[in-house]
Amino acid sequence: MTRSILGVLLLVVLGYVIVCVAVYFYQRSLIYFPQPRHLSAAQSTMRLPVDGAEIVVTVRPHAGPKAIVYFGGNAEDVSYSLGAFSAWFPDHALYLMHYRGYGGSTSSPTEHANHADAAALFRVVHARHPDVVVLGRSLGTGVAVRLASTQPASRLILVTPYDSITEIAARAYWFLPTRWLLLDTYESVRDAPSIKVPTTVIVAEHDAEIPRSSTDRLMARFAPGIARLVEIPGADHNSLLGEPGYRPALQSGL
């Protein structure tokens, strides 16, 4: 009887270890969902050579000092936003970055690569436009926060941001040692205190993907007077983009 119990326990432990190993090696397929590019016209495409890859950037050129650099969600084709952003921000040049593996960008996405590519893009944009707004949505808020903490952005806009992927994963996969397994953590809570520019945080009232507690923890890390919160009533994580309050919320961050 004792041997039978020990055998069952060993099988359970072995199964748990196998699950952990599988999660470790396939974790990025649970974070990143590369999308093809809807808009591929030559006049709306910029190609940025970076270390080990070529990044595709969907653009709307515009002369003048103002620009917006946008980082999207983990399953987003950012080129879909070009039309709306062009109408909403007529005085800004637009640069929408496709992560590695997305929209024709080469190589594979990782946190390190996304931060490095974002910084490379920012340097190119800032050389052309001295007033650069950094805008991130969902996964892209982690990229945006790090960028604004290290580069001379003029403003920061975060749509449905989180405190860290580590905390999100720990709550979703409470039965796994996620803090030991994760390779890409996007610890925005560590970078937020370094933000010195006006920051607008936009949240959906009924966001089931990013818990409000996660956003609140991030908000608490900004220096006093830096960040303000705008809630879109009735919206969830994905429907927020179609809500009538979304456009004015974004525009209020400029």
BELSULQUI-V227938 format. One line per field, one symbol per residue. ss: DSSP state (A for helix, B for strand, O for the rest). A space follows every 10 residues. Layout:
BEGIN
ss=???
END
This chain:
BEGIN
ss=OAAAAAAAAA AAAAAAAAAA AAAAAAOAAA AOOOOOOOOO OAAABBBBBB OOBBBBBBBB OOOOOBBBBB BOOOOOOAAA AAAAAAAAOO OOBBBBBOOO OOOOOOOOOO AAAAAAAAAA AAAAAAAAOO BBBBBBBOAA AAAAAAAAAA OOOOBBBBBO OOOOAAAAAA AAOOOOOAAA AOOOOOOAAA AAAAOOOOBB BBBBOOOOOO OAAAAAAAAO OOOOOOBBBB BBOOOOOOAA AAOAAAAAAA AAOO
END
